[in-house]
Amino acid sequence: MDHDETGCQAPPEGPILCVNNCGFFGSVATMNMCSKCYKDAILKQEQAKLAASSIENIVNGSSSNSDKEPVAVSNVNLQLKPVETKAISSTPVASPSGLGESQDAKPKQGPNRCTTCKKRVGLTGFNCRCGNLFCSVHRYSDKHECPFDYRTAGRDAIAKANPVPQIGADLALWYTDEAISAPNGILALLA
């Protein structure tokens, strides 16, 4: 039996790629476009209609005043070109007031990847002291040729945590024989 005789439709031959060549599949219901491209096309059509209607309102609105002479209005043919969306640069724009705006807003980045093996790490990545992000295998300094000098950083941390006492001129009196041999000894100096 043939499909035409039974009234059954033939199965589709396969998925249809989007007409915008974005790599996703389209459907007949969305004019052979994927959902994102279809949404963008509808948005562009609505913007074109809005622009055309606003121009007509401006032209018709100027002739509505009865105090002025009538103005001849001819049909205006608009040829709208499709607007390409471009990425906005990630440089922060200063606000006119300049108050209360935080400059810490970071642009949205792609997936986090290990600097060494380029594996996706997501939220489980490890930030190294050298400033790079690594997976669980390459997180140790000996696994990724880390340029950070841990020896100097350790010495500085120990020196900061354990300061060497400096004997000043006022403390030198404590260690002299005169302070010890004074009446009442060191207690006289404390009073």
Kinemage of the C-alpha trace (Angstrom):
@kinemage 1
@onewidth
@group {chain A} dominant
@subgroup {mainchain}
@vectorlist {calphas} color= white
{ca met a 1} P 0.000 0.000 0.000
{ca asp a 2} L 1.036 3.513 -0.665
{ca his a 3} L 1.038 6.279 1.929
{ca asp a 4} L -1.101 8.500 -0.303
{ca glu a 5} L -3.959 5.982 -0.411
{ca thr a 6} L -4.203 5.512 3.343
{ca gly a 7} L -4.004 9.191 4.195
{ca cys a 8} L -0.944 8.710 6.356
{ca gln a 9} L 1.791 11.216 6.049
{ca ala a 10} L 5.277 10.161 5.147
{ca pro a 11} L 7.709 10.366 8.041
{ca pro a 12} L 10.081 13.323 7.864
{ca glu a 13} L 13.325 12.572 6.091
{ca gly a 14} L 15.456 13.804 8.969
{ca pro a 15} L 16.134 16.802 11.117
{ca ile a 16} L 16.460 20.113 9.307
{ca leu a 17} L 19.369 22.395 10.140
{ca cys a 18} L 18.638 26.024 10.934
{ca val a 19} L 18.576 28.279 7.854
{ca asn a 20} L 20.952 30.704 9.615
{ca asn a 21} L 23.613 27.978 9.829
{ca cys a 22} L 24.005 28.355 13.573
{ca gly a 23} L 24.438 24.605 14.053
{ca phe a 24} L 21.108 23.873 15.720
{ca phe a 25} L 18.078 22.176 14.222
{ca gly a 26} L 15.038 24.053 12.998
{ca ser a 27} L 11.438 23.107 12.454
{ca val a 28} L 8.730 23.901 9.941
{ca ala a 29} L 6.744 25.726 12.625
{ca thr a 30} L 9.611 28.188 13.109
{ca met a 31} L 10.348 28.706 9.380
{ca asn a 32} L 13.195 26.152 9.469
{ca met a 33} L 15.014 28.169 12.142
{ca cys a 34} L 16.105 27.147 15.595
{ca ser a 35} L 14.252 28.682 18.524
{ca lys a 36} L 16.882 31.360 19.177
{ca cys a 37} L 17.137 32.503 15.549
{ca tyr a 38} L 13.338 32.483 15.271
{ca lys a 39} L 13.030 34.609 18.391
{ca asp a 40} L 15.599 37.071 17.001
{ca ala a 41} L 13.758 37.236 13.658
{ca ile a 42} L 10.424 37.943 15.363
{ca leu a 43} L 12.072 40.631 17.488
{ca lys a 44} L 13.549 42.312 14.388
{ca gln a 45} L 10.149 42.248 12.661
{ca glu a 46} L 8.490 43.847 15.683
{ca gln a 47} L 11.160 46.549 15.810
{ca ala a 48} L 10.687 47.269 12.111
{ca lys a 49} L 6.902 47.571 12.569
{ca leu a 50} L 7.395 49.836 15.576
{ca ala a 51} L 9.803 52.071 13.665
{ca ala a 52} L 7.429 52.311 10.694
{ca ser a 53} L 4.451 53.144 12.900
{ca ser a 54} L 6.392 55.770 14.847
{ca ile a 55} L 7.459 57.486 11.607
{ca glu a 56} L 3.841 57.481 10.409
{ca asn a 57} L 2.735 58.963 13.735
{ca ile a 58} L 5.314 61.728 13.424
{ca val a 59} L 4.265 62.545 9.858
{ca asn a 60} L 0.528 62.382 10.652
{ca gly a 61} L 0.926 64.179 13.969
{ca ser a 62} L 2.535 67.248 12.374
{ca ser a 63} L -0.457 67.818 10.042
{ca ser a 64} L -3.095 67.431 12.759
{ca asn a 65} L -2.742 71.016 14.001
{ca ser a 66} L -5.574 73.089 12.513
{ca asp a 67} L -3.745 76.404 13.081
{ca lys a 68} L -1.121 75.632 10.472
{ca glu a 69} L -1.448 75.258 6.740
{ca pro a 70} L -2.248 71.769 5.480
{ca val a 71} L 0.830 69.831 4.511
{ca ala a 72} L 0.841 67.399 1.628
{ca val a 73} L 1.852 63.975 2.840
{ca ser a 74} L 3.086 61.371 0.438
{ca asn a 75} L 3.644 57.708 1.081
{ca val a 76} L 6.996 57.109 2.627
{ca asn a 77} L 8.642 53.902 1.550
{ca leu a 78} L 10.984 52.650 4.183
{ca gln a 79} L 13.682 50.210 3.357
{ca leu a 80} L 14.874 48.820 6.631
{ca lys a 81} L 18.076 46.878 6.697
{ca pro a 82} L 18.445 44.081 9.217
{ca val a 83} L 20.373 45.259 12.218
{ca glu a 84} L 23.259 43.074 13.286
{ca thr a 85} L 23.695 42.699 16.986
{ca lys a 86} L 27.226 43.267 18.158
{ca ala a 87} L 28.787 42.438 21.473
{ca ile a 88} L 29.190 45.401 23.772
{ca ser a 89} L 32.665 45.875 25.148
{ca ser a 90} L 33.162 44.833 28.729
{ca thr a 91} L 34.658 48.149 29.808
{ca pro a 92} L 32.576 49.679 32.566
{ca val a 93} L 30.864 52.939 31.706
{ca ala a 94} L 30.947 55.626 34.367
{ca ser a 95} L 27.522 56.651 35.579
{ca pro a 96} L 26.537 60.327 35.285
{ca ser a 97} L 26.110 60.684 39.033
{ca gly a 98} L 29.224 58.677 39.860
{ca leu a 99} L 27.832 57.752 43.277
{ca gly a 100} L 26.916 54.321 44.549
{ca glu a 101} L 28.008 52.441 41.434
{ca ser a 102} L 30.315 49.535 42.071
{ca gln a 103} L 33.081 48.988 39.553
{ca asp a 104} L 33.431 45.331 40.589
{ca ala a 105} L 30.951 44.029 38.019
{ca lys a 106} L 32.705 41.263 36.092
{ca pro a 107} L 31.684 40.301 32.604
{ca lys a 108} L 30.133 36.886 32.279
{ca gln a 109} L 32.805 34.390 31.353
{ca gly a 110} L 32.580 31.060 29.616
{ca pro a 111} L 33.086 27.741 31.353
{ca asn a 112} L 36.008 27.565 33.748
{ca arg a 113} L 38.773 25.371 32.404
{ca cys a 114} L 42.035 24.016 33.760
{ca thr a 115} L 44.955 26.099 32.507
{ca thr a 116} L 47.095 23.021 31.871
{ca cys a 117} L 44.776 20.391 30.359
{ca lys a 118} L 41.792 22.626 29.370
{ca lys a 119} L 39.376 20.315 31.204
{ca arg a 120} L 36.117 21.925 32.346
{ca val a 121} L 36.255 22.394 36.101
{ca gly a 122} L 33.179 24.536 36.788
{ca leu a 123} L 32.832 25.398 40.461
{ca thr a 124} L 35.222 22.682 41.589
{ca gly a 125} L 38.315 24.377 40.154
{ca phe a 126} L 41.290 25.271 42.323
{ca asn a 127} L 42.781 28.762 42.212
{ca cys a 128} L 46.552 28.702 42.566
{ca arg a 129} L 48.682 31.487 44.030
{ca cys a 130} L 50.057 32.087 40.554
{ca gly a 131} L 46.561 33.299 39.593
{ca asn a 132} L 45.499 30.427 37.346
{ca leu a 133} L 42.665 27.913 37.675
{ca phe a 134} L 43.407 24.174 37.737
{ca cys a 135} L 41.633 20.833 37.952
{ca ser a 136} L 42.161 18.402 40.822
{ca val a 137} L 45.088 16.738 39.031
{ca his a 138} L 47.058 19.909 38.230
{ca arg a 139} L 46.258 21.928 41.361
{ca tyr a 140} L 49.611 21.265 43.061
{ca ser a 141} L 52.555 23.504 42.211
{ca asp a 142} L 54.766 20.639 41.065
{ca lys a 143} L 52.100 19.455 38.581
{ca his a 144} L 51.722 22.701 36.621
{ca glu a 145} L 55.142 24.398 36.727
{ca cys a 146} L 53.951 27.141 39.043
{ca pro a 147} L 55.989 30.381 38.783
{ca phe a 148} L 54.996 31.451 42.306
{ca asp a 149} L 57.955 31.557 44.729
{ca tyr a 150} L 56.678 29.681 47.777
{ca arg a 151} L 60.040 29.890 49.588
{ca thr a 152} L 60.105 33.702 49.602
{ca ala a 153} L 56.413 33.885 50.491
{ca gly a 154} L 56.997 31.522 53.440
{ca arg a 155} L 59.954 33.544 54.696
{ca asp a 156} L 57.953 36.756 54.505
{ca ala a 157} L 55.010 35.174 56.362
{ca ile a 158} L 57.275 33.912 59.164
{ca ala a 159} L 59.030 37.275 59.444
{ca lys a 160} L 55.701 39.072 59.650
{ca ala a 161} L 54.276 36.675 62.256
{ca asn a 162} L 57.419 36.712 64.454
{ca pro a 163} L 58.838 40.237 64.602
{ca val a 164} L 62.327 40.666 66.040
{ca pro a 165} L 62.213 42.937 69.112
{ca gln a 166} L 64.212 46.111 68.661
{ca ile a 167} L 65.869 47.601 71.711
{ca gly a 168} L 65.291 51.329 71.714
{ca ala a 169} L 66.879 54.053 73.830
{ca asp a 170} L 64.083 53.935 76.421
{ca leu a 171} L 64.411 50.159 76.874
{ca ala a 172} L 68.196 50.269 77.174
{ca leu a 173} L 67.767 51.615 80.711
{ca trp a 174} L 66.290 48.287 81.779
{ca tyr a 175} L 69.463 46.461 80.980
{ca thr a 176} L 71.925 48.794 82.696
{ca asp a 177} L 73.439 48.214 86.102
{ca glu a 178} L 72.090 51.546 87.339
{ca ala a 179} L 68.474 50.426 87.009
{ca ile a 180} L 69.122 47.240 88.922
{ca ser a 181} L 71.205 48.889 91.662
{ca ala a 182} L 68.717 51.734 92.189
{ca pro a 183} L 66.785 51.764 95.486
{ca asn a 184} L 63.823 49.395 95.202
{ca gly a 185} L 65.427 47.986 92.020
{ca ile a 186} L 63.306 47.700 88.912
{ca leu a 187} L 60.080 48.374 90.802
{ca ala a 188} L 61.095 52.010 91.225
{ca leu a 189} L 61.236 52.426 87.481
{ca leu a 190} L 57.756 50.970 87.006
{ca ala a 191} L 56.096 53.444 89.369
